[in-house]
Amino acid sequence: MCISNFVKITVIGFFVFGFATSCGTKKFKKSPLDNYIVENSQEKQFSVILEDMDVSGTFFNTYQHKYRVIKHKEDDTPYEQVSDWIEVDEKFFARHEDNLGMVILEKKDQGKISKVAAPPGYGYVGDSRYGEWRTHNGSTFWGFYGRYMFMSQMFGMINRPVYRNDYDTYRGGGYYGSRNYYGPKKGSGSLYGTNSQQTRKEKPNFFRRRAANTGWSSSRNRSGSRSRSTGFGK
């Protein structure tokens, strides 16, 4: 075989290999959280709470999330926006099945970004701009200042006060920025997240919808990537 023919065959071989490789490579798809980071790059601080989730479809399932986003006005007053339903992929959906009502993305005003699930409002607890630790009947809990009192309702802290011991476990127990934290154990469940009693009280429509949805059940049985990390406080 002459050198020129060998070169031609080699070039064709590399072309075919490159074509096959590119066709077999799965294109990276951004999650809604990645999109929020880009869209809110100018925001100094924001939080994204998993407000709702759903599965629809008979033969092929469609997975959806709804988010509640906490942002800040120019005077630093927080306000909230609720998204429409957003389609997500199955693995991303499974990863957050235990995180209903939790903050699943947060950017602090120091620019630090976290995608680790945490109780709503924990990003503001301990920040002296918004409140202080108060003690009553031997228990120390977080209280917002008067102008930020509405944040107790926004984050569900009226029914679930943030106690100093639980918050210290979150900050010092290896959870902050590293592992999902669902608060201390409460009975057979947790204080926060999908499996908490309070979430069941606050979101009855979600649990009725999930129980009646056969597509949801088959998805949970089929998905091997469903998050099972507990991250309970001690």
Summary of the structure (lengths in Angstrom):
residues: 234
radius of gyration: 22.9
end to end distance: 73.9
largest distance: 93.4
contacts: 635
relative contact order: 0.13
helix: 33%
strand: 24%
